[in-house]
Amino acid sequence: MYRSPSPLPEKTRAAIAESLNERLADGLDLHSQIKVAHWNIKGPQFASLHPLFETFAVSLATHNDSIAERAVTLGGRAYGTSRHVGKASHLPEYPQETTRDMEHVKLLAERIEIYLDGLRKSRALFIENGDSDSEGLTTDIITEFEKHAWFLRASLEG
């Protein structure tokens, strides 16, 4: 661990940085999967979903950066190469042959919900260890991506 401006004990910072790296791997994987959906979507809902998926991806890229920077601020490292992400992500592989609009909606909703489960698990660790800054970071992401998951799930109902 590197020196950190955080008053948290080093052992606590190490555990939090590890959890942040788990969320980073999931977030980077989710970002790439959203982009695959964005690039390959076809169907009647193309005009509305294509830009929506891009909005999700841009937002997630910003959150991924914040998660990585938080891990480094705590004295850890940020791990995010594609090879590392491929090994560490908790998300299932994206079926890249998918083209139909509503199939992409279903697949992304499922993956966002897995991502949210990981964020909630990490947030519980942050709360338990008194890291209100990491807690706030994850709460903001959870709030935004719950809304995205709701939008996708609502699009599937009918």
Backbone torsions as a table, in degrees:
resi	resn	phi	psi	omega
1	MET	NA	141.7	175.2
2	TYR	-86.4	165.1	174.4
3	ARG	-64.2	142.5	-175.9
4	SER	-136.4	149.6	174.1
5	PRO	-75.5	-6.1	-179.1
6	SER	-72.9	139.4	177.0
7	PRO	-81.1	-3.0	-179.4
8	LEU	-67.3	146.6	178.1
9	PRO	-61.5	151.8	-176.5
10	GLU	-57.1	-42.3	-179.6
11	LYS	-61.6	-40.2	178.1
12	THR	-66.6	-44.9	179.2
13	ARG	-61.3	-38.2	179.4
14	ALA	-64.4	-43.8	179.4
15	ALA	-64.6	-39.9	180.0
16	ILE	-69.0	-42.5	178.5
17	ALA	-62.1	-38.2	177.2
18	GLU	-62.7	-44.1	178.7
19	SER	-65.6	-39.6	176.9
20	LEU	-61.8	-38.5	178.0
21	ASN	-67.5	-32.5	173.8
22	GLU	-63.0	-43.9	179.0
23	ARG	-68.2	-33.3	177.4
24	LEU	-64.5	-44.3	178.6
25	ALA	-60.8	-45.9	178.4
26	ASP	-62.9	-42.6	-178.4
27	GLY	-66.4	-40.3	177.7
28	LEU	-67.2	-39.2	177.1
29	ASP	-65.1	-46.0	178.8
30	LEU	-60.1	-41.1	178.5
31	HIS	-57.8	-47.5	-178.6
32	SER	-65.5	-34.9	179.3
33	GLN	-70.2	-38.0	175.9
34	ILE	-62.6	-41.3	179.2
35	LYS	-64.7	-38.3	176.5
36	VAL	-60.6	-43.6	177.4
37	ALA	-63.4	-44.1	179.8
38	HIS	-58.8	-43.3	-177.0
39	TRP	-72.4	-33.3	-168.4
40	ASN	-108.0	0.5	-175.3
41	ILE	-65.7	138.7	176.2
42	LYS	-140.1	151.4	174.8
43	GLY	129.2	179.1	-174.6
44	PRO	-60.0	-26.9	-177.7
45	GLN	-94.2	9.2	-178.0
46	PHE	-50.7	-50.6	-172.3
47	ALA	-60.1	-31.6	179.2
48	SER	-91.7	-34.7	-174.8
49	LEU	-82.1	-35.4	179.9
50	HIS	-54.7	-53.1	178.5
51	PRO	-71.0	-29.3	177.9
52	LEU	-63.9	-45.2	178.4
53	PHE	-60.7	-38.6	177.5
54	GLU	-63.9	-39.8	176.8
55	THR	-60.0	-44.3	177.4
56	PHE	-58.9	-45.6	-176.2
57	ALA	-64.6	-43.6	-179.4
58	VAL	-63.9	-44.5	178.8
59	SER	-62.5	-45.0	-179.1
60	LEU	-64.4	-37.2	177.7
61	ALA	-59.5	-41.2	178.0
62	THR	-64.9	-44.3	178.6
63	HIS	-64.3	-40.3	178.1
64	ASN	-59.1	-41.6	178.4
65	ASP	-62.4	-42.8	179.1
66	SER	-64.5	-39.9	178.0
67	ILE	-64.0	-45.6	179.2
68	ALA	-61.4	-45.0	-178.8
69	GLU	-66.5	-32.7	176.7
70	ARG	-65.9	-42.8	178.4
71	ALA	-59.9	-42.1	-179.3
72	VAL	-71.1	-38.3	177.5
73	THR	-59.6	-34.7	179.7
74	LEU	-79.1	0.9	177.6
75	GLY	99.6	3.1	179.0
76	GLY	-93.3	-163.8	175.2
77	ARG	-121.2	162.3	174.6
78	ALA	-111.3	127.2	-179.5
79	TYR	-111.8	122.8	-174.5
80	GLY	-154.4	19.9	175.5
81	THR	-68.5	158.5	-178.6
82	SER	-61.6	-36.1	179.1
83	ARG	-66.1	-41.7	178.1
84	HIS	-64.6	-46.2	-178.7
85	VAL	-60.1	-42.8	179.4
86	GLY	-58.1	-33.9	179.6
87	LYS	-84.2	-31.9	-169.4
88	ALA	-97.6	-20.4	-175.1
89	SER	-65.8	143.8	176.0
90	HIS	-91.0	-4.4	-178.8
91	LEU	-81.4	145.2	174.4
92	PRO	-71.5	159.3	177.2
93	GLU	-60.6	145.2	178.5
94	TYR	-88.1	129.2	177.5
95	PRO	-71.7	97.8	-169.7
96	GLN	-69.9	-10.3	177.6
97	GLU	-83.7	-5.5	-179.3
98	THR	-65.0	135.5	175.9
99	THR	-129.0	-30.3	-172.7
100	ARG	-66.5	134.7	-174.0
101	ASP	-53.6	-51.3	-175.2
102	MET	-75.0	-22.0	173.0
103	GLU	-69.1	-40.3	174.9
104	HIS	-61.6	-41.2	179.1
105	VAL	-58.7	-47.6	179.7
106	LYS	-62.0	-47.7	-178.3
107	LEU	-62.8	-42.5	-179.9
108	LEU	-69.6	-38.5	177.2
109	ALA	-59.3	-45.3	179.0
110	GLU	-60.5	-43.6	-177.0
111	ARG	-72.3	-36.4	176.1
112	ILE	-64.2	-38.5	178.7
113	GLU	-65.4	-37.0	175.0
114	ILE	-65.3	-43.7	177.1
115	TYR	-58.5	-44.6	179.2
116	LEU	-62.9	-39.9	177.6
117	ASP	-58.6	-43.1	178.0
118	GLY	-64.7	-41.7	178.1
119	LEU	-61.2	-41.7	179.3
120	ARG	-65.0	-39.5	178.0
121	LYS	-62.3	-45.6	178.9
122	SER	-64.4	-43.2	-179.2
123	ARG	-59.5	-39.0	177.2
124	ALA	-60.4	-40.9	176.7
125	LEU	-63.1	-42.2	-179.2
126	PHE	-64.4	-42.1	178.7
127	ILE	-63.5	-46.6	-179.3
128	GLU	-57.7	-33.0	-176.5
129	ASN	-101.6	9.6	174.3
130	GLY	71.9	26.2	178.5
131	ASP	-99.2	82.8	-176.8
132	SER	-67.8	-25.3	179.2
133	ASP	-70.0	-47.0	176.0
134	SER	-66.7	-35.3	176.0
135	GLU	-60.2	-46.8	179.7
136	GLY	-63.1	-40.2	178.5
137	LEU	-59.5	-48.5	-178.3
138	THR	-70.3	-34.6	177.6
139	THR	-60.9	-42.7	178.5
140	ASP	-61.5	-42.6	-179.7
141	ILE	-67.6	-43.9	179.3
142	ILE	-58.9	-46.5	-179.5
143	THR	-58.1	-45.8	-179.4
144	GLU	-67.9	-45.7	-174.4
145	PHE	-79.8	-20.4	168.4
146	GLU	-64.1	-39.7	177.5
147	LYS	-63.6	-42.8	178.2
148	HIS	-62.2	-44.5	179.4
149	ALA	-63.2	-40.4	177.5
150	TRP	-61.3	-44.5	179.9
151	PHE	-60.4	-45.3	-179.6
152	LEU	-64.7	-46.2	-179.8
153	ARG	-62.8	-40.5	179.2
154	ALA	-63.9	-32.5	178.4
155	SER	-68.0	-24.1	-178.8
156	LEU	-84.2	-18.5	-179.6
157	GLU	-80.9	149.7	178.0
158	GLY	171.5	NA	NA
